[in-house]
Amino acid sequence: MVRFFIYTCFLLAFSSNLNAQLHIRGKVFNNQQNPIAFTNILLYQAADSSFVKGTSCNNLGDFHFDNLSSGKYKIEVSYIGYKPITKTINLDKNINLETFILKKDESLLEQVAITLRKPKLIQLADRLIFEVANTSLSTSSAWDIAKHTPGVVNLGDKLMVKGAQASVYINNRKVYLSPEEVQNMLENYSGEAVNKIELITNPSTAYDANERVILNIVTNSLWLPGYKGSVAAQYKQGVYAKYQLNSNHFYKTKKLNLFANLSFSPEKKLKQDESYINFLNNQDLIFENWQTDFEKTTQARSYQINTAIDYILSNKEKLLLSLNTNFTPFQEDNIRGKTQIFNSQKTRDSLFNTRSLLDTERLNLGLNLAYHYQINEQSLIKAHYHQTFFDRSINQDIQTIYKADDLSVLNENSFTTAANQKIDIYATGLDFEQNFKKIDFVAGIKLSHINSENSLAYTNIKSDAQAVQNVPNFNAFDYRENIWAAYTSVKTNVKKWTAQGGLRVEHTYRKGENIANTHNFKREYTSLFPKINLSYAIDEKQQLVFDYSRNIDRPNYELLNPFSYFINENSLRTGNERLLAAISNNFSFKYLFGNNYSLDLYYRDNGRNTTQLTFQDNSLRLLQNIPLNAIDSKSWGLDVFHGRYLFDWWYAQAILSVFHEEERFPALLSIENAYTNEVNGFYSSLYSSFTLSKDQSWSADASFLYISNYLSGSFVVDNLNNLTIGVNKSLWNNEGELSLQIADIFNQYASRLKSVYLNQNNGYYALPENRYVQLGFTYNFGNTLLKDNQRTIDQSERERLD
């Protein structure tokens, strides 16, 4: 009996061991007997077609499945552009299969080509998705792509949407920088790395309460195992030539997904302004007119490294790491201005020339680290950490020469400045997601800390200008900000209704210290921010959506910095440490018809939001730009979207908008206490994508933007338009790509701003290098079909392959 028991156990153990050690080996070749790397190999149970395992071929075309139990299996072999093969096998021993020979399927290739001609713009209930991969825009910088996103208006260094400044995110992680530094970073961020832009018009409570509109840049990544890389060069000819060299690398295994982007950007660019000031007397008559021609030439070299690493620790744990580094060791701005002064009889009395030289060094490091733990199929925990280090130094040498009408020298003034800024930002948080059948529950906490240290020194002062005499020779401003936040959100579906509601609470502590005066401040407050989203599905295509959100507009540390920066001795911009946070209430009612039509009726009460105002001092002949809290601000409008295929080879879309903006602000230096600026406007964005050849190797796109009058602080901006066209040609079976883009063909995307009210009468015409011709070339290496191959499998299969 004992011997029988031992013998039975031995047989069971031996048979179990045999079942655990069976394997399948195989190869995949094409008709030319060449291996097909990264072919999808899926293994199913033959009885019920339940999924068992998934893998892909290596560079030699080999694949294998290990640790299989005996039984009957079905194996499926597929690759884009080839006819799939399915084979049933009876596994009772280790098997080396005969080589699979895949044959090309021309009809499938045509279907794939049609699939790739998908709309570039997708309208969802809470966001607009602008897909730019493999278009002529992808050879531009990320900044150029952001500017061309439908619904976005570029004004200086700001990206505006419906009158609100958009916050920039990269892969759903906030970029904690000023608008000027965000522009600098994105100008050196390769568009080849950008997959799409998400314009989130109603962010959930998981986002900070000051985020009214989010522009989220989503980078490329791989779904299937393998390596893919590219090198690219762009040549841009505006007034001056500019270059960018970059390289992208993607690598994926079953546990690791790696992305790296490296770029080098030497450039020379020109910005020109034409401005005027009509100085008025007490009878509001012009007694003096100043006309200025301004020219700024910038030369710079920038290096950028962006990396993203996703690593699967286990079937429940994932680690995500990203690093963005931008280093500008050299930037030189050579500024020249000529101001002519005319009397009331329009005769020139005098003039002055200004020369300003700025040397800038800049380092920006951003780190994001996240840990995801899948408790079960319904529960997920996310922990995240962010850190930004920013260091910038600017040295300025400015000289002004005053001349009589006969050009004889009347006076010479000069001074130098040295400005330094260091910013440390830390943010950490914890999110919890839970699905209760028909209810999705999300909650989280977050802590963010900002520490900004600034100094400005004036030296070698040889100036009798009163504005220069009034500033301290040295000033330092230290700013601290802590925000503690907690949020929750619940989403549920009941028949045709979908409801989502959330609440976010934020406690803010802010402190600023200015050594040059006693205008130090400390503010502490707690606010609640509810959000509501309610939608009703009329049928399978039609949907009604209502949104409400309460947000806060906190002045950033750049605006709170009280330093004075001179453009010339008679024109300067200053910060304002007395700015207050403002509460806004936003309402939206939408109608969606599939992905082809949408209507969006919105109203925004912006409250006492921060606005950038420019005032002329008629007695001192001085122009000052300063941020202030508006007394009241509101806007409303209607947006209409339509997109469709006009022909198989032509996709077109349009966004049309009518809007009203009004803002009441303090009328400094005027007799009246306040003034209301208001305007009715129209906005249109038209986009077309063309397939120009039967083999899909030629494609083109064209975009047209028109904006009528709109508000910018105390200015009213005149209408502007921009027509941009691009052509793409794929080469060598998609291993190469050549692109040509002509931007702002008619050179009309230039802002004309006027501020005419009470005793104020000034304006300017800003003409940066918006018109240019850009030639780009990209060479892809590694498995160049990886990106297309992911289209052959659905999301569940992607998860299986992981």
Buried (B, 14 or more C-beta within 10 A) or exposed (E): EEEEEEEEEEEEEEEEEBBEEBBBEBBBBBEEEEBBBBBBBBBBEBEEEEEBBBBBBBEEBEBEBEEBEEBEBBBBBBBBBBBBBEEEBEBEEEBEBEEBBBEEBEEBBEEBBEEEBEBBBBBBBBBBBBBBBBBBBBBBBBBBBBBBBBBBBBBBEBBBBBBBBBBBBBBBBBBBBBBEBBBBBBBBBBBBBBBBBBBBBBBBBBBBBBBBBBBBBBBBBBBBBBBBBBBBBBEBEBBBEBEBBBBBBBBBEEEEBBBBBBBBBBBBBBBBBBBBBBBBEEEEEBEBBBBBEBBBBBBBBBBBBBBBBBBBEEEEEBEBBBBBBBBBEEBEBEBBBBBBBBEEEEEEEBBBBBBBBBBBBBBBBBBBBBBBBBEEEEBBBBBBEBBBBBBBBBBBBBBBBBBEEEEEEEEEBBBBBBBBBBBBBBBBBBBBBBBEEEEBBBBBEBEBBBBBBBBBBBEEBEBEBEBBEEBBEEBBBBBBBBBBBBBBBBBBBEEEEBBBBBBBBBEBBBBBBBEBEEEEBEEEEEBEBEBBBBBBBEEEEEBBBBBBBBBBBBBBBBBBBBBBBBBBBBBBBBBBBBBEBBBBBBBBBBBBBEBBBBBBEBBBBBBBBBBBBBBBBBEBBBBBBBBBBBBBBBBBBEBBBBBBBEEEBBBBBBBBBBBEBBBBBBBBBBEEEBBBBEBEBBBBBBBBBBBBEEEBBBBBBBBBBBBBBBBBBBBBBBEBBBBBBBBBBBBEEBBBBBBBBBBBBEEBBBBBBBBEBBBBBBBBBBBBBBBBEBBBBBBBEBBBBBBBBBEBBEEEBEEBBB
